Amino acid sequence: MKLALLSDIHANLQALQACLDHAQRQGATQYALLGDLVGYGGDPAPVMDRVVQLASEGAVVLQGNHDEMALHPPAQSDRLGEATAGWTHDQLTTEHRQFLTALPLTARLQSCLLVHASADAPEKWRYVEDERSAGASLDAATADPQVRYVFGGHVHRQTLYYKGSGRGLMAFAPTPGVPIPTPAHRQWIATVGSVGQPRDGQPSAMYALFDLAQARLSFHRVPYDHMAAAAAVRRAGLPEYFAQRLEEGR
């Protein structure tokens, strides 16, 4: 099985389609969408239509914090992500909302545990952003002895952590497109980056591909029409900052 891992799409239709096309060319046989399907971007309904289609074809889909926020938008907020949740809510159909409501927070695929944020209390949306938080997530997931790999998103960057011969975790910064051997005698946890809103100064989309048979993980960057995605944000009347983020990858 070649598992395409896509997270933090954030209503960015152009980035989603570019990553799906790339994954298909790489031979992906299974897809997993790790949450934050909506929020920030200008095309929540078209993205949800595509996600529902993928789910009908066998994709695993998880709920993220922005999906939850779109279901239950706060009445008032001075935080940008929360302030636009009401607009996103209004763009979604009843069927979209029912789909989002039914999504799980975690899923198991063979030796892989999938989660949007941290496997340590996934409903609290904790960030896996350093060795300590990665260790907490990995420890929670590997309480199940069959789990050797944990894949998540939420932090909008691509990082791999692994447990070596000692007790602590070590972080590894991947090179896009270069497969990394990830043998199952070790325990691994990765954040796969953001499809729809990268924040490292590069506008190209992010996702990862895991070859279970070969125990190799590849992180990818995929160029896409980020100017069209920014234009969709402006057409929707969303904050200009969200459009600039897509143009600049920040």
N, C-alpha and C positions, 0 to 999 in steps of 0.2 A: 504494500500500500504506500502510495505517495500522497501525503497529507498536506494540503495547502492551508495555511493558518493565516487568516485575515482578521484584523481587529481595528476598532476605532475608525470605522468608515465615515462616520459623521456626515451623513447625507450628501456625500460627494460622489455623484454618479459616474463622472468621468474617471476618477481614480479607481473606483470599484471595478469598472469594466476593463480598464487597462490591466489591473492585477489579475483578474480572472482570465483574460486572454493570455497573459504571460504564463500563468500557472498551467493552463492547458497545453501550451507549447512545451513546458517542462515535463509534461507527462503526469500531472496530478490526477489521481483517481478518487480522491475523497477531499471534501472541502469542510472547513470548520470556520465559522464566523464568531469571534470571541467577544461580541458585545459592542456597545456604543455604535449602533447602526445609524442613529440619527443624532441631531444636535449640531449646532454651529452652521451646517451647510444649507444650501438653497434648494435641494431636491429630496426632501424626506420621503414623499410619496413614491416617486419613481424608484428610489433606492429600496424602499420596503417592497414594492412590487417584485423587484429582482430577487430580493432576499427570500420572499415567500416562494418564488419559483425554485430557487436553489434548495430550499428546505423540502419541497415536494419531490425533488430529485435525489434526496438523501443527504443533503448537507446538515451538519450539526450547527445549531445556532444557539448562542447564549444571550442572556440579558446583561446589559451594562448599566452604569449609573445614569447616563444620559437617556437611555431608553426608559428607565424608571421615572426619570424627571419629566419626560414627555408624556407619560401616562398620568402623572400627578404633579403638574406644574405648580410652583409656589405662587401665591397670590401677588406677592411683591418680593423683589430681590434687587440688590445693587451689584450682584455678580453677573457678568456677561452671559455665561453659560446658562444660568438659571433664568435670566431675564428674557431669553428667547425661547424657553421651553414651552410657554403658552402658545406662541406662534407655531412651533412644530406640532404641538398637540392638535391644533386646528387644521393642519394640513393632512393629517392622517385620517383614513377612513375607520369606520367601526371595526372592520375586519383587520386592519393593521393593528389597532389597539388590542384587539382580542389576541392576535398573534403574539404581540410583545408581552402581554400579561402572562401568557402561558409558558414563556421561555424559562428554562432552568438557569441557575447561576453557575453550575458546574456540569461537566459530562466526562465520562470515561470512554476512551477508545483504546482498546487493548492495554498497553502499558503506559498510556498517556492520560494525564488528568488535564482537562481544559477548564480555564476559568478566566473571567475578565480581569479581575484585580488580584487579590491574594487568596490562596486556598485556606489561609488562616482567617476564618470568619469572612467569607466572600461577600456577605451582605453589607459589610462595613466599608467596602470599596477602598481598602488599604493599598497604598502604592508599593510595588516591589521595585525599589529604586537604589538599593545598596545590598551589601552582603548580609546585613542583619535581617532586613525585611525579606530578602530572598530565602534566607535560612528558615524563617518562621513559616513561610508559605510551603517550602519544600518539606519541612518536618510534618506539617499538617497533612500534606498530600500523601507522603510515604508512610503514614500510619497504616495505609493499605500496602502490604508488602509487594503487591503486584505492580504498583506504580513506580516507574523509573524516570519518567519525564513529566515536567509540568510546563504548560504553555499558557501564557497570558498576554494581556495588552495593558491598557490603562495609562502607561507612562509615556507613550508616544516616542519611544526610542528602542533600538535593538541592542539587546545585551544577553549574553549567555553566562550563566553561573554553573559551576560544577563542584561536586564534593570529591576532593582528591583523597590522598592517603591519610591526611589529618582530619580533624573534626570540623574545621571551618570551611566556608565556601570561598571559591576563587572566581573572580569576574573575568570575562573574556570579551574583548571588543571584536566582533566579526568583520570580515571583509566581504562586501556584497558580492554574491555570486560564487563564492568559494566554499565548497562543501566542507563541513567540519565533522570529523569522526566523533560520534557520541555513543561509545559502547555501553551496553546495558549493565555492565558490572559496576558502573558508577551511577550516581543520581544527578539529574540535570534539571535546571529550570531556566526558561528563556522568556524574555519579553520580545514580542515579534514586531513591534513598531506600529505605526499608524498608517492605514491605507489612505485615509482622507484628510489628515491634518498633521503632516510631519512638522517637527519643531526644532530641527537641528541646523537650520540655515540652508537646507536643500529642499526644493519643492517636490522632488520625485517621491512617488508613493512607496510604502514599505509593506512587505509581507514576508513570510518564511515558508519553506517547503521541507517537510521531514520525510525522509525515505526510511520507513520502519525496517524493511528487509535488509538494507545496507547499514542501518544505524548511522545515517548521515543527515545533518541539518544544514540547510542553506538559507541565508538571509538575502533578500533581494531588494533592490531599488528599481522602480519602474517609472520612467518618464511618462507623463500624460499631459493632457491639455489643461494645465492648471489655470490658465487665463480664462478658459470657458467656465471652469468651476467658480472662479472669482466673480465672473459676470453673473452667474446664477445667484450668487449671494446678493449682489447689488440689485438685480431684478426683483428679488424677494423683499427688498427693503430692510434687510438685516444690517447690523452695525458694520460700518466700513472696515473696521479693524479685522473682521473675519475674512473679508475679501483680501486685504493686504497680507494677512497671515498665509493664505494659500499662494499668493504671488511670490512671497519671499521665503516660504518654508520655515516660519518661526512661530 
